[in-house]
Amino acid sequence: MSVPWFTFSFPDFSYAFLSVLLEGVPFILLGTLLSGLIDQFLPSRVMVRLLPRNAFLGLCMSGAMGIIFPMCECGVVPVIRRLMNKGLPVSNAVAYMLAAPIVNPIVALSTYAAFKGQNAVEFTVLRLGVGYIVAVLAALAVSNLALTSVVKTGVLTLTNPESSGGAPGGGVLGRFSAALRVAATDFLDVMVYFVFGVAVASVFSTAVNQEVILPLALNDWLATASLMGFAALLSLCSTSDAFIAATFIAFPGVAKLAFMVFGPMMDLKLLFIYSAVFKKRFVIGLAVGLFVLIGLICVRLSVIGI
């Protein structure tokens, strides 16, 4: 007698759903609060002035800026658009855009918390390291492209580089109020995707017979490609996606790593968000390039046994 491939149990689903949801929400809240504060209190000129004159070193530093100025992928595009209008080179903006949602202390903490008991330190270090390397390599490629082939016409309208970010008036209390409004909006937007992602992942882990997906999980290439595609569809926030990845027990570590690196850089919602600033052809090329590059790097990491 064959075992059914799908058996739904509401108690099992509820337990899995609430466990992941309650673990991830505090990190989303912290991330959106920081994003709101950065949006209102970070003068755009600060990041530009911190960069060294050497182009390559500038890209390397831009990729690491998330450590100081952490941003969720949902809110980073308006920030880099403002920074480009203040004089930040497009390649540096792309490095920060891709790296900041991964290479930041909040994501490091959430990844470590999610993978406790599953080589947490190794996953955390590899996630931040691979995310950083991929962001810098992508930015290097962008630096060799013509500006007209990357940015949409009319996006760059250079303004006074001495002007600061944040609300134009209202004092400190006004800016705090605006920061909380930005954080609340981002929190609600992100929670929609997170709740949907947790629900799908909970059904996947409790109702789907794992023998059905075992052929995918047994092959590093198929497993990695499958979870990157899954990350693109779920459109999770980088502060919480590790809690989803940790539930994919049947999949190899390299596939879970690819899920956590590719998702914050390119998913369905980001395709539309990126298209507000960058040309569609560039966005599609970036998506394909990131998929291939992250897949190759992560599969090659299978030699270290993650």
Order of alpha helices (4+ residues) and beta strands (2+ residues): alpha-alpha-alpha-alpha-alpha-alpha-alpha-alpha-alpha-alpha-alpha-alpha-alpha-alpha
